[in-house]
Amino acid sequence: MARKTKIEKINTLEEQIKELEQKKKEMLEKLYIEVGKHVVNEWDCNDDKVLKKLVDHFKEDAQKLLDSEDDETLNGNEGSGDEGQKQLQY
């Protein structure tokens, strides 16, 4: 078997990067769809305008919860793992 030239190796890497970028894009799309479905189901609302207003309204509170959760993680105050869920339920 002939050895790959440097150009062939570079081309192979570029192909792998493109494939990984596509996979990342697909995974993000799937995440957005799953989260959107969850919000629609949990809040029992199909009106996208209302849901967007709710998200905008609660954005600041959600960010505070996320920031405090990050602080706890950074400080090593993670409990059993369920605490974050309990905190988000309030």
Rosetta blueprint (number, residue, H / E / L):
1 M L
2 A L
3 R L
4 K L
5 T L
6 K H
7 I H
8 E H
9 K H
10 I H
11 N H
12 T H
13 L H
14 E H
15 E H
16 Q H
17 I H
18 K H
19 E H
20 L H
21 E H
22 Q H
23 K H
24 K H
25 K H
26 E H
27 M H
28 L H
29 E H
30 K H
31 L H
32 Y H
33 I H
34 E H
35 V H
36 G H
37 K H
38 H H
39 V H
40 V H
41 N H
42 E H
43 W L
44 D L
45 C L
46 N L
47 D L
48 D H
49 K H
50 V H
51 L H
52 K H
53 K H
54 L H
55 V H
56 D H
57 H H
58 F H
59 K H
60 E H
61 D H
62 A H
63 Q H
64 K H
65 L H
66 L H
67 D H
68 S H
69 E H
70 D H
71 D H
72 E H
73 T H
74 L H
75 N L
76 G L
77 N L
78 E L
79 G L
80 S L
81 G L
82 D L
83 E H
84 G H
85 Q H
86 K H
87 Q H
88 L H
89 Q H
90 Y L
